[in-house]
Amino acid sequence: MKVVDLPVVVGMVLVTGFFVVLANAVADVLYAVADRRVVLT
């Protein structure tokens, strides 16, 4: 791997991680809306 590729790899890891966290947050909220027994704290 070239040294020039490192910022691209780091950027992709950050973007992918951000979308994984965002998808988990959306899933938590939707689950709480679908099932009223779940309480978000």
SETOR-306341 format. One line per 10 residues: number of its first residue (from 1); their letters; for each residue x, y, z of N, C-alpha, C, O, CB. Coordinates in steps of 0.001 Angstrom, whole numbers. Glycine has a CB too. Layout:
BEGIN
NUM) a) X:Y:Z:X:Y:Z:X:Y:Z:X:Y:Z:X:Y:Z; ...
This chain:
BEGIN
1) mkvvdlpvvv) 844:-1184:0:0:0:0:883:1239:0:1875:1308:726:-957:2:1219; 523:2191:-800:1298:3422:-889:975:4342:283:-93:4247:888:1026:4136:-2220; 1903:5221:586:1692:6194:1659:577:7160:1278:-118:7681:2151:2994:6969:1961; 401:7401:-16:-622:8327:-494:-2019:7766:-209:-2968:8534:-54:-446:8597:-2007; -2158:6439:-139:-3460:5821:90:-3929:5926:1538:-5111:5718:1810:-3410:4378:-314; -3041:6240:2468:-3401:6250:3879:-4526:7235:4202:-5459:6842:4903:-2189:6580:4706; -4499:8487:3739:-5624:9382:4041:-6954:8884:3466:-8006:9100:4068:-5331:10770:3504; -6913:8233:2329:-8141:7693:1736:-8691:6583:2613:-9897:6525:2856:-7881:7169:306; -7830:5709:3084:-8254:4598:3943:-8809:5141:5255:-9861:4692:5711:-7073:3626:4215; -8129:6087:5860:-8592:6669:7122:-9937:7357:6913:-10837:7223:7742:-7549:7673:7682
11) gmvlvtgffv) -10079:8083:5828:-11343:8758:5540:-12488:7786:5352:-13588:8015:5855:-11206:9613:4311; -12242:6707:4638:-13293:5711:4419:-13684:5017:5720:-14861:4735:5945:-12834:4673:3392; -12707:4742:6572:-13015:4121:7862:-13858:5065:8712:-14809:4624:9358:-11718:3738:8610; -13530:6349:8725:-14302:7318:9502:-15722:7459:8962:-16678:7482:9738:-13604:8678:9496; -15868:7553:7656:-17199:7693:7057:-18034:6446:7302:-19210:6545:7654:-17089:7964:5548; -17436:5274:7118:-18150:4027:7356:-18566:3903:8821:-19696:3517:9118:-17283:2835:6950; -17663:4228:9724:-17987:4185:11154:-19112:5136:11512:-19987:4795:12307:-16761:4517:11979; -19094:6335:10926:-20149:7312:11181:-21507:6764:10751:-22489:6891:11482:-19850:8630:10449; -21566:6152:9557:-22840:5640:9075:-23306:4422:9865:-24511:4206:9999:-22735:5291:7608; -22387:3628:10386:-22773:2492:11235:-23396:3002:12530:-24430:2496:12966:-21546:1589:11545
21) vlanavadvl) -22769:4003:13143:-23316:4582:14377:-24663:5235:14099:-25592:5088:14892:-22335:5614:14981; -24783:5950:12993:-26044:6595:12630:-27144:5553:12402:-28272:5738:12859:-25860:7460:11367; -26828:4470:11706:-27814:3423:11453:-28262:2764:12750:-29439:2436:12900:-27243:2372:10502; -27343:2565:13689:-27715:1982:14982:-28609:2922:15772:-29551:2469:16423:-26467:1645:15798; -28338:4210:15731:-29166:5183:16436:-30574:5224:15838:-31563:5267:16570:-28519:6581:16381; -30657:5210:14521:-31971:5211:13862:-32732:3926:14202:-33937:3972:14447:-31813:5353:12319; -32054:2805:14218:-32702:1536:14560:-33217:1564:15996:-34309:1061:16261:-31723:361:14368; -32463:2133:16920:-32903:2243:18313:-34161:3092:18424:-35098:2722:19131:-31791:2837:19181; -34189:4220:17736:-35351:5105:17801:-36572:4431:17175:-37667:4492:17735:-35052:6444:17090; -36393:3790:16022:-37510:3112:15377:-38034:1958:16231:-39240:1715:16278:-37090:2598:14004
31) yavadrrvvl) -37142:1257:16896:-37568:168:17767:-38377:708:18939:-39371:101:19338:-36356:-623:18277; -37961:1839:19490:-38698:2449:20597:-40064:2944:20128:-41032:2879:20886:-37894:3610:21205; -40158:3433:18904:-41452:3881:18373:-42361:2681:18113:-43561:2749:18380:-41256:4699:17070; -41810:1597:17600:-42608:424:17260:-43082:-314:18504:-44183:-865:18512:-41809:-516:16375; -42274:-332:19547:-42611:-1061:20770:-42597:-78:21931:-41529:315:22399:-41617:-2244:21025; -43757:315:22390:-43867:1349:23426:-43342:894:24790:-43173:1715:25691:-45310:1777:23565; -43084:-398:24948:-42529:-867:26230:-41068:-459:26383:-40546:-411:27497:-42657:-2396:26344; -40405:-162:25257:-39011:244:25281:-38957:1726:25603:-39637:2530:24965:-38304:-64:23929; -38145:2092:26601:-38002:3487:27005:-36578:3915:26726:-35633:3308:27230:-38364:3690:28508; -36417:4959:25925:-35083:5501:25661:-34680:6400:26823:-35428:7292:27223:-35047:6289:24312
41) t) -33498:6152:27354:-33047:6971:28484:-32007:7964:28045:-31511:8740:28862:-32489:6098:29598
